[in-house]
């Protein structure tokens, strides 16, 4: 539960500060990189680098294996991104990336 709260708060801070309408001209959305860091000062962080402003739908899945899901609509990801990023974190165990086409095309990033 702590993981879900931490990630959701971080996502709100990052994505919530974006002013709608800044980018009038829409470019093809690409997730250029995803990285995981773990240090004593900042804790565990997962960073997304995109080629522009692309706000995902974010939701949590509770249960025995809680997850936070980021759905980036009409977005693809770079071939340089590993589809599974294994971590040695206390909260984040791995980050998974994949394409979903149903009901609409999107890139889904799941933080386990």
C-alpha positions as a Markdown table, in Angstrom:
| # | Residue | x | y | z |
|---|---|---|---|---|
| 1 | Unk | 0.0 | 0.0 | 0.0 |
| 2 | Unk | 2.9 | 2.3 | 0.8 |
| 3 | Unk | 4.2 | 1.7 | -2.8 |
| 4 | Unk | 0.9 | 2.6 | -4.4 |
| 5 | Unk | 0.6 | 5.9 | -2.4 |
| 6 | Unk | 4.2 | 6.9 | -3.1 |
| 7 | Unk | 3.9 | 6.3 | -6.8 |
| 8 | Unk | 0.5 | 7.9 | -7.1 |
| 9 | Unk | 1.7 | 11.0 | -5.2 |
| 10 | Unk | 4.8 | 11.2 | -7.4 |
| 11 | Unk | 2.7 | 10.8 | -10.6 |
| 12 | Unk | 0.3 | 13.5 | -9.5 |
| 13 | Unk | 3.2 | 15.9 | -8.7 |
| 14 | Unk | 4.9 | 15.2 | -12.1 |
| 15 | Unk | 1.8 | 15.0 | -14.3 |
| 16 | Unk | -0.4 | 17.4 | -12.3 |
| 17 | Unk | 1.9 | 20.3 | -12.9 |
| 18 | Unk | 1.4 | 20.2 | -16.6 |
| 19 | Unk | -0.8 | 22.9 | -18.0 |
| 20 | Unk | -3.4 | 21.5 | -20.5 |
| 21 | Unk | -3.1 | 23.1 | -23.9 |
| 22 | Unk | 0.7 | 23.9 | -23.8 |
| 23 | Unk | 1.4 | 21.7 | -26.8 |
| 24 | Unk | -1.3 | 22.6 | -29.5 |
| 25 | Unk | 0.4 | 20.6 | -32.2 |
| 26 | Unk | 0.3 | 16.9 | -31.3 |
| 27 | Unk | 3.4 | 14.8 | -32.2 |
| 28 | Unk | 3.5 | 11.0 | -32.3 |
| 29 | Unk | 3.8 | 10.0 | -28.6 |
| 30 | Unk | 6.9 | 8.0 | -27.7 |
| 31 | Unk | 8.2 | 6.8 | -24.4 |
| 32 | Unk | 12.0 | 7.2 | -25.0 |
| 33 | Unk | 13.2 | 5.7 | -21.8 |
| 34 | Unk | 12.2 | 4.2 | -18.4 |
| 35 | Unk | 14.7 | 4.1 | -15.5 |
| 36 | Unk | 14.7 | 2.9 | -12.0 |
| 37 | Unk | 16.9 | 4.3 | -9.2 |
| 38 | Unk | 17.2 | 3.4 | -5.5 |
| 39 | Unk | 19.3 | 5.5 | -3.2 |
| 40 | Unk | 19.1 | 6.4 | 0.5 |
| 41 | Unk | 18.3 | 10.1 | 0.0 |
| 42 | Unk | 15.4 | 9.8 | -2.5 |
| 43 | Unk | 14.2 | 6.2 | -2.0 |
| 44 | Unk | 13.0 | 4.3 | -5.0 |
| 45 | Unk | 12.0 | 6.2 | -8.2 |
| 46 | Unk | 10.8 | 5.2 | -11.6 |
| 47 | Unk | 11.3 | 7.9 | -14.3 |
| 48 | Unk | 9.6 | 8.1 | -17.6 |
| 49 | Unk | 11.2 | 10.2 | -20.4 |
| 50 | Unk | 8.7 | 11.0 | -23.2 |
| 51 | Unk | 9.2 | 13.1 | -26.4 |
| 52 | Unk | 6.5 | 15.6 | -25.3 |
| 53 | Unk | 3.6 | 16.1 | -23.0 |
| 54 | Unk | 1.6 | 12.8 | -22.8 |
| 55 | Unk | -0.5 | 12.4 | -19.7 |
| 56 | Unk | -1.2 | 8.7 | -18.8 |
| 57 | Unk | -4.2 | 7.2 | -17.1 |
| 58 | Unk | -2.9 | 6.0 | -13.7 |
| 59 | Unk | -4.6 | 3.5 | -11.5 |
| 60 | Unk | -3.6 | 1.0 | -8.7 |
| 61 | Unk | -4.4 | -2.7 | -8.4 |
| 62 | Unk | -4.7 | -3.8 | -4.8 |
| 63 | Unk | -4.3 | -7.3 | -3.5 |
| 64 | Unk | -1.6 | -9.7 | -2.6 |
| 65 | Unk | 0.6 | -8.4 | -5.4 |
| 66 | Unk | -0.2 | -4.7 | -5.6 |
| 67 | Unk | 0.7 | -2.8 | -8.8 |
| 68 | Unk | 0.5 | 0.7 | -10.2 |
| 69 | Unk | -0.5 | 0.9 | -13.9 |
| 70 | Unk | 0.3 | 3.8 | -16.3 |
| 71 | Unk | -1.7 | 3.7 | -19.6 |
| 72 | Unk | -0.3 | 6.0 | -22.2 |
| 73 | Unk | -2.9 | 6.3 | -24.9 |
| 74 | Unk | -1.8 | 6.3 | -28.6 |
| 75 | Unk | 1.8 | 5.9 | -27.5 |
| 76 | Unk | 4.6 | 3.6 | -28.5 |
| 77 | Unk | 7.8 | 2.9 | -26.7 |
| 78 | Unk | 11.4 | 3.0 | -28.0 |
| 79 | Unk | 13.1 | -0.2 | -29.1 |
| 80 | Unk | 15.8 | 0.6 | -26.6 |
| 81 | Unk | 13.5 | 0.1 | -23.6 |
| 82 | Unk | 13.7 | -3.3 | -21.8 |
| 83 | Unk | 10.3 | -4.9 | -21.6 |
| 84 | Unk | 11.0 | -6.1 | -18.1 |
| 85 | Unk | 13.2 | -4.1 | -15.7 |
| 86 | Unk | 14.1 | -6.2 | -12.7 |
| 87 | Unk | 15.0 | -4.3 | -9.6 |
| 88 | Unk | 16.4 | -5.0 | -6.1 |
| 89 | Unk | 14.0 | -2.5 | -4.5 |
| 90 | Unk | 12.1 | -2.9 | -1.3 |
| 91 | Unk | 8.9 | -1.5 | -2.8 |
| 92 | Unk | 9.4 | -1.8 | -6.6 |
| 93 | Unk | 10.2 | -5.4 | -7.6 |
| 94 | Unk | 10.1 | -4.9 | -11.4 |
| 95 | Unk | 8.8 | -2.6 | -14.1 |
| 96 | Unk | 7.0 | -4.1 | -17.1 |
| 97 | Unk | 6.2 | -2.5 | -20.5 |
| 98 | Unk | 3.9 | -3.7 | -23.2 |
| 99 | Unk | 1.5 | -2.7 | -26.0 |
| 100 | Unk | -2.3 | -3.2 | -25.6 |
| 101 | Unk | -4.6 | -2.7 | -28.5 |
| 102 | Unk | -8.0 | -3.5 | -27.0 |
| 103 | Unk | -10.2 | -1.4 | -26.7 |
| 104 | Unk | -7.8 | 1.4 | -27.9 |
| 105 | Unk | -4.0 | 1.3 | -28.6 |
| 106 | Unk | -1.8 | 2.2 | -25.7 |
| 107 | Unk | 1.5 | 1.5 | -24.0 |
| 108 | Unk | 1.0 | 0.1 | -20.5 |
| 109 | Unk | 3.7 | 0.4 | -17.9 |
| 110 | Unk | 3.2 | -1.7 | -14.8 |
| 111 | Unk | 5.2 | -1.2 | -11.6 |
| 112 | Unk | 5.1 | -4.4 | -9.5 |
